[in-house]
Amino acid sequence: MKKTNYSALTVLVLVFFFWGFVAASNDILIPVFKEKLKLEQYQAQMISFAFYVAYTVGSLLYWLVSKWRKQDILSDIGYKNGIILGLLISAMGTLLFVPAASQGSFPLMISGLFIVGLGFSLQQTAANPLAIQLGSKDTGSQRLSLAGGINNVGTTLGPVLISFAIFGSLSAKSSEVSSIEAVKTPYLILGAAFVLVSILIYFSNIPNHLESDETETNVVEDKAGSVFKYPQLVLGMLAIFLYVGVEVSTAANLPEFMKQRLGTSEDAISPYVSLFWASLMIGRWTASMGAFGFSETVRTIMRLVVPYLAFALFLVINLIAGADIQNFLIYAAVIPLLTIADYASKGNPARQLLIFSAAGIASLMVGIFADGMVSVFAFISVGLFCSTLWPCIFALAIHKLGHRTTEGSGFLIMMIMGGGFVSLLQGYLSDKALLGIQHSYWVGVACFAYLAWYAWKMMPIWNGAEHKVTAGGGH
């Protein structure tokens, strides 16, 4: 088995941290700009929309430019160089926060976020396949889980640090910001961090090109024509769309569910949303244990200990933020379900996707038919079972694409837009005249059902029963 390049992986996961840090920090900007610029709620939501649509626009531009040049961009300039370029693009986006804050310009601000997202799109296109190739293929999805766990450290710390930088405390409200210019400093610091990490990556031993074995190359050469002839990729694109959709929509609709069904006040909801995102961190930390060279005994012990270390990090951060963490201690009883599911998957991405999707369906069904806090924690536990779906789907979708791997990766990144579309669909169906907020979670059940089917379809391909991927499979 190919040994994992831990030094390169350590540097690479820094960009995963930034993706989570910025994405979660956007939620802090929404109320600030809404309050100070007197925006309507739908206008303030353009902050999230501009950021996520940048992934799709960036991936589409990448594909069009590659086609125009008749050569894949990253195969030409190199993967490491692509990440560096993406970081510098994102750094340029943060510079727009200076005139945006000085002039109180909302269009300039979302333009800055859009440019940051464009840079992230290029980084994602390069970094995900690199993480898979920095070691054995069999542990590729587990390395992505490790990187995803670092991403969720960013989602946990981002809102806390940005809140402190803007408000001067962790519990202040948007109305307490004296000036919109308070957002300049943290984002300028973030831009400087992008530049520093790009320099670190330049001097690192991260490879500039992917390795393709002869089997994968022959498969590609035997199949002339469009990359869309590969069913694992086409079906995987829809899987990414629905996975990001169910992940984002479950969390996005939780506040409304708690307000309607439990009468929870807005200031008391955020820790529960935080726990949902921390659940992804718990799951990704647990799944990443297979990426290390531990013995089977040590790995088993780590699977039991690591999820509670991640849970403890969530508790500490929310304790510092002033939340009553006693309300969340009961969640510790849910975590063993993740450990069981992870052990049953045996590190196989197709098996893990199937088991975790089934567990996600079960969690949503409990949330739909139960009441009170049982429903709340059931919906939150969806985060545990979403935690490793990205690396599983990604590894399956680019399997045996050979020199088309980067092109396929770009199309998968494009499907991140599912987070916006599925959330809108569930929000629309949550109207009392339609399904209502609780039964709107049937949307998530449908998403997981497709993911389970995709996993079942990919099992023989991943396990080597089919050495050549034919165009007819799954169409």
C-alpha positions in Angstrom: 0.0 0.0 0.0 1.2 3.5 -0.8 2.2 5.4 2.4 0.4 8.5 3.3 2.4 11.8 2.8 1.6 13.3 6.1 3.7 16.4 5.8 2.0 17.4 2.6 -1.4 16.5 4.0 -0.8 18.6 7.1 -0.3 21.7 4.9 -3.1 20.8 2.5 -5.8 20.7 5.2 -5.2 24.3 6.0 -7.2 25.3 3.0 -10.0 23.0 4.1 -10.0 25.0 7.4 -10.5 28.3 5.5 -13.5 27.0 3.5 -15.4 26.2 6.7 -14.2 29.3 8.5 -15.5 31.7 5.9 -18.7 29.8 5.1 -19.8 29.7 8.7 -18.7 33.3 9.3 -21.1 34.5 6.6 -23.9 33.9 9.1 -22.4 36.6 11.3 -22.4 39.2 8.5 -26.1 38.7 7.6 -27.6 40.3 10.7 -24.9 43.0 10.8 -25.5 44.2 7.2 -29.2 43.8 7.5 -29.2 46.1 10.6 -26.8 48.7 9.4 -27.8 48.9 5.8 -31.6 48.5 6.5 -31.9 45.5 4.2 -34.8 43.2 3.8 -34.3 39.6 4.9 -34.2 38.3 1.3 -31.6 40.9 0.4 -29.4 39.9 3.4 -29.6 36.3 2.2 -27.7 37.4 -0.9 -24.6 37.1 1.3 -24.9 33.3 1.3 -26.2 33.1 -2.2 -23.3 35.1 -3.7 -20.8 32.9 -1.8 -22.2 29.6 -2.9 -23.1 30.5 -6.4 -19.4 31.5 -6.9 -18.5 27.8 -6.6 -20.8 27.0 -9.6 -19.6 29.9 -11.6 -16.0 29.2 -10.8 -16.3 25.5 -11.8 -18.1 26.4 -15.0 -15.4 29.0 -15.9 -12.8 26.4 -15.2 -14.4 23.9 -17.6 -15.0 26.4 -20.3 -11.4 27.8 -20.2 -10.0 24.2 -20.2 -12.1 23.4 -23.3 -11.1 26.6 -25.0 -7.4 25.9 -24.3 -7.9 22.2 -25.2 -6.0 21.3 -22.0 -7.0 20.9 -18.4 -5.9 24.0 -16.4 -4.6 22.2 -13.4 -2.9 19.5 -15.5 -1.1 22.4 -17.2 -0.2 24.8 -14.3 -0.1 22.1 -11.6 -2.3 21.3 -8.6 -0.2 23.0 -6.0 0.1 26.1 -8.2 -3.7 25.9 -8.6 -4.3 26.0 -4.9 -1.9 28.9 -4.5 -3.6 30.8 -7.3 -7.0 30.1 -5.7 -5.7 31.5 -2.3 -4.5 34.7 -4.0 -7.8 35.2 -5.8 -9.6 34.8 -2.4 -7.2 37.3 -0.9 -8.1 39.8 -3.5 -11.8 39.3 -2.7 -11.1 40.3 1.0 -9.6 43.6 -0.2 -13.1 44.7 -1.4 -14.2 44.7 2.2 -12.3 48.0 2.7 -14.3 50.1 0.3 -17.4 48.1 1.0 -17.3 49.0 4.7 -16.1 52.5 4.2 -18.9 53.3 1.7 -21.5 51.1 3.3 -21.9 49.4 -0.1 -23.7 46.1 0.0 -23.0 45.3 -3.7 -19.3 45.7 -3.1 -19.4 43.5 -0.1 -21.1 40.6 -1.8 -18.8 41.1 -4.8 -15.9 40.6 -2.4 -17.5 37.4 -1.0 -18.2 36.2 -4.6 -14.5 36.6 -5.5 -13.5 34.8 -2.3 -15.8 31.9 -3.4 -14.3 31.9 -6.8 -10.9 31.3 -5.3 -12.3 28.6 -3.1 -13.8 26.9 -6.1 -10.4 26.5 -7.7 -8.9 25.4 -4.4 -11.6 22.7 -4.0 -11.1 21.4 -7.6 -7.4 20.9 -6.8 -7.4 20.0 -3.2 -10.0 17.2 -3.1 -8.3 14.8 -5.6 -4.9 15.7 -4.1 -6.1 14.6 -0.6 -7.2 11.3 -2.1 -3.8 10.7 -3.9 -1.6 11.6 -0.9 -1.6 7.9 0.1 -3.3 4.6 -0.7 -6.5 4.7 -2.8 -8.2 2.5 -0.1 -7.8 5.2 2.5 -8.5 8.2 0.2 -12.0 8.9 1.5 -10.7 8.7 5.0 -8.1 11.4 4.3 -10.9 13.5 2.9 -12.8 12.9 6.2 -9.8 14.1 8.1 -9.6 17.2 5.9 -13.3 17.7 6.4 -12.8 17.4 10.2 -10.4 20.3 10.0 -13.0 22.1 7.8 -15.5 21.8 10.7 -13.0 23.2 13.2 -13.2 26.2 10.9 -17.0 26.2 11.0 -16.9 26.0 14.8 -14.3 28.7 15.3 -15.2 31.0 12.5 -18.4 32.5 13.9 -16.8 32.9 17.4 -13.7 34.7 16.2 -15.5 36.9 13.7 -18.1 37.8 16.3 -15.4 38.7 18.8 -13.5 40.8 16.1 -16.6 42.7 15.1 -18.5 43.0 18.3 -15.7 42.8 20.9 -17.6 40.0 22.7 -19.1 36.7 21.9 -22.7 37.4 22.8 -23.4 40.9 21.4 -26.2 41.6 18.9 -25.8 43.2 15.5 -27.4 46.4 16.7 -24.5 46.9 19.1 -22.0 47.4 16.2 -21.2 51.1 16.2 -20.1 51.2 12.6 -20.2 48.9 9.6 -16.4 49.5 9.3 -15.9 47.0 12.1 -16.0 44.2 9.5 -12.9 45.5 7.7 -10.2 44.4 10.1 -11.1 40.6 10.5 -11.4 40.2 6.7 -8.2 42.0 6.0 -6.5 39.6 8.5 -8.2 36.7 6.8 -6.8 38.0 3.4 -3.3 38.2 4.9 -3.7 34.6 6.2 -4.6 33.5 2.6 -1.3 35.0 1.4 0.8 33.4 4.1 -0.7 30.0 3.6 -0.1 30.3 -0.2 3.6 31.0 0.6 3.7 28.0 2.9 2.2 25.7 0.2 4.7 27.0 -2.3 7.6 25.7 -0.2 5.8 22.5 0.8 6.2 19.1 -0.8 2.6 18.9 -2.0 2.8 17.3 -5.5 1.9 19.4 -8.5 0.4 16.6 -10.5 -1.7 13.5 -9.9 -0.5 10.0 -10.5 -2.6 7.8 -12.9 -1.9 4.1 -13.1 -2.1 2.3 -16.4 -5.4 0.7 -15.8 -7.1 4.1 -15.2 -5.4 5.6 -18.3 -6.5 2.7 -20.5 -10.0 3.1 -19.3 -10.0 6.7 -20.3 -8.3 6.1 -23.7 -10.8 3.3 -24.5 -13.7 5.7 -24.0 -13.4 8.6 -26.4 -15.8 11.5 -26.1 -17.4 13.4 -23.2 -16.6 12.9 -19.5 -20.3 12.6 -19.0 -20.2 9.1 -20.5 -18.9 7.9 -17.1 -22.0 7.0 -15.0 -20.1 7.1 -11.7 -19.4 10.8 -12.3 -22.9 11.8 -13.7 -24.7 10.0 -10.9 -22.1 11.3 -8.5 -22.8 14.9 -9.5 -26.5 14.5 -8.6 -25.4 12.8 -5.4 -23.2 15.8 -4.4 -26.1 18.1 -5.2 -28.5 16.2 -3.0 -25.9 15.6 -0.2 -25.0 19.3 0.1 -28.7 20.0 -0.2 -29.8 17.8 2.7 -26.9 18.9 4.9 -27.6 22.7 4.5 -31.4 22.5 4.4 -31.6 20.4 7.6 -29.6 23.0 9.5 -31.2 26.0 7.8 -34.8 24.9 8.7 -34.0 23.9 12.2 -34.4 27.4 13.7 -37.9 27.7 12.2 -38.8 24.2 13.4 -37.8 25.1 17.0 -39.6 28.4 16.9 -42.8 26.9 15.6 -42.9 23.6 17.5 -41.1 24.4 20.7 -41.5 28.2 21.0 -37.8 28.6 21.3 -36.5 32.2 21.2 -34.0 33.2 18.6 -31.2 33.9 21.0 -31.5 30.3 22.3 -31.4 28.5 19.0 -27.9 29.2 17.7 -26.2 26.6 20.0 -28.4 23.9 18.6 -27.4 24.9 15.0 -23.8 24.9 16.2 -24.3 21.4 17.5 -25.5 20.3 14.0 -22.2 21.5 12.4 -20.2 20.1 15.3 -21.8 16.8 14.6 -20.1 16.8 11.2 -16.8 17.5 12.9 -17.5 14.6 15.3 -18.2 12.2 12.4 -15.3 13.4 10.3 -12.8 13.1 13.1 -14.0 9.6 13.8 -13.9 8.4 10.1 -10.4 9.9 9.6 -8.8 7.5 12.1 -8.4 4.9 9.2 -6.1 7.4 7.4 -3.4 7.0 10.1 -1.1 4.0 10.4 -2.5 2.8 13.7 -2.8 -0.8 14.6 -6.3 -2.3 14.6 -6.4 -2.2 18.4 -5.4 1.5 18.6 -7.8 2.4 15.8 -10.7 0.8 17.7 -9.8 2.7 20.8 -9.5 6.0 18.8 -13.0 5.4 17.2 -14.4 5.3 20.8 -12.4 8.3 22.2 -12.1 10.7 19.3 -15.8 11.5 18.8 -16.1 12.5 22.4 -13.0 14.7 22.1 -14.7 16.5 19.2 -17.9 16.8 21.2 -15.9 18.2 24.1 -14.5 20.9 21.8 -18.1 21.9 20.9 -19.0 22.1 24.6 -16.0 24.2 25.5 -16.5 26.7 22.7 -20.2 27.1 23.6 -19.4 27.3 27.3 -17.0 30.2 26.5 -19.8 31.8 24.4 -22.1 31.7 27.4 -24.5 28.8 26.5 -26.0 26.4 29.0 -24.2 23.2 27.9 -26.2 21.0 30.3 -28.9 21.0 27.7 -26.6 19.2 25.3 -25.1 16.5 27.5 -27.8 14.0 26.5 -26.5 14.1 23.0 -23.5 12.1 24.2 -25.8 9.1 24.2 -26.4 9.5 20.4 -22.7 9.4 19.4 -22.3 5.6 19.8 -24.6 5.2 16.8 -22.0 6.9 14.7 -19.3 4.7 16.0 -21.3 1.6 15.2 -22.1 2.8 11.7 -18.4 3.8 11.1 -17.2 0.4 12.2 -19.7 -1.5 10.0 -18.5 0.4 7.0 -15.0 -1.0 7.2 -13.5 2.0 5.4 -15.3 1.1 2.1 -16.7 4.4 0.7 -19.6 2.7 -1.1 -20.6 0.7 2.0 -20.2 3.8 4.3 -22.4 5.9 2.0 -25.1 3.2 2.1 -25.0 2.7 5.8 -24.8 6.4 6.7 -27.6 7.3 4.2 -29.8 4.7 5.8 -29.0 6.1 9.3 -29.8 9.6 8.0 -33.2 8.4 6.8 -33.8 6.9 10.2 -32.9 10.1 12.0 -35.2 12.2 9.8 -38.1 9.8 10.3 -37.7 10.0 14.1 -37.6 13.8 13.8 -40.7 13.9 11.6 -42.9 11.6 13.8 -41.5 12.4 17.3 -42.1 15.6 19.4 -40.2 18.1 21.4 -36.5 17.8 22.0 -36.5 14.2 20.7 -37.2 15.7 17.3 -34.7 18.4 17.7 -31.8 16.0 18.5 -33.0 13.6 15.8 -32.7 16.3 13.2 -29.3 17.4 14.7 -28.0 13.8 14.5 -28.4 14.0 10.7 -25.1 16.0 10.9 -23.4 12.9 12.2 -24.5 10.8 9.2 -23.8 13.6 6.7 -20.3 13.9 8.0 -18.5 11.5 5.7 -20.7 11.6 2.7 -18.7 14.2 0.8 -15.5 12.2 0.7 -17.4 8.9 0.0 -19.3 10.4 -3.0 -16.2 12.2 -4.2 -14.0 9.1 -4.1 -16.7 7.1 -5.9 -17.5 9.7 -8.5 -13.9 10.2 -9.7 -13.0 6.5 -9.5 -11.2 5.4 -12.7 -11.4 8.7 -14.5 -7.7 8.8 -15.1 -6.5 12.0 -16.7 -10.2 13.3 -16.7 -10.1 13.4 -12.9 -9.7 17.2 -12.7 -12.4 17.8 -15.2 -14.7 15.5 -13.2 -13.7 17.1 -9.9 -14.7 20.5 -11.3 -18.2 19.3 -12.1 -18.6 17.9 -8.7 -17.6 21.2 -7.1 -20.2 22.9 -9.3 -22.9 20.8 -7.6 -22.3 22.5 -4.3 -25.2 24.8 -5.5 -27.5 22.0 -4.2 -27.2 23.6 -0.8 -29.2 26.6 -2.0 -31.7 24.9 -4.2 -32.7 22.1 -1.8 -33.0 24.6 1.1 -35.3 26.7 -1.0 -37.4 23.7 -1.9 -37.8 22.6 1.8 -38.5 26.2 2.8 -41.2 26.4 0.2 -42.8 23.1 1.3 -42.6 24.1 5.0 -45.5 26.5 4.5 -48.5 25.5 6.7 -50.7 25.3 3.6 -48.4 22.6 2.1 -46.4 20.1 4.2 -45.6 22.2 7.3 -42.2 22.7 8.9 -41.9 19.2 10.5 -43.1 17.2 7.4 -41.0 19.3 5.1 -38.1 17.1 6.2 -39.4 14.5 3.8 -37.3 16.3 1.3 -34.2 15.2 3.2 -35.5 11.6 3.3 -35.8 11.7 -0.5 -32.2 13.0 -0.8 -30.8 10.2 1.4 -32.8 7.6 -0.5 -31.0 8.6 -3.7 -27.7 8.5 -2.0 -28.3 5.0 -0.7 -29.2 3.9 -4.2 -26.0 5.5 -5.7 -23.9 3.7 -3.0 -25.6 0.3 -3.9 -25.0 1.0 -7.6 -21.3 1.8 -7.1 -20.4 -1.2 -4.9 -19.4 -3.6 -7.6 -17.4 -0.9 -9.5 -15.4 0.1 -6.4 -14.8 -3.4 -5.3 -13.3 -4.3 -8.7 -16.1 -6.6 -10.0 -16.2 -4.3 -13.0 -12.8 -3.2 -14.2 -14.2 -1.2 -17.0 -16.9 1.4 -16.6 -19.5 1.2 -19.3 -21.7 4.1 -20.5 -24.9 2.2 -20.0 -24.6 1.7 -16.2 -27.2 3.7 -14.3 -28.6 5.6 -17.3 
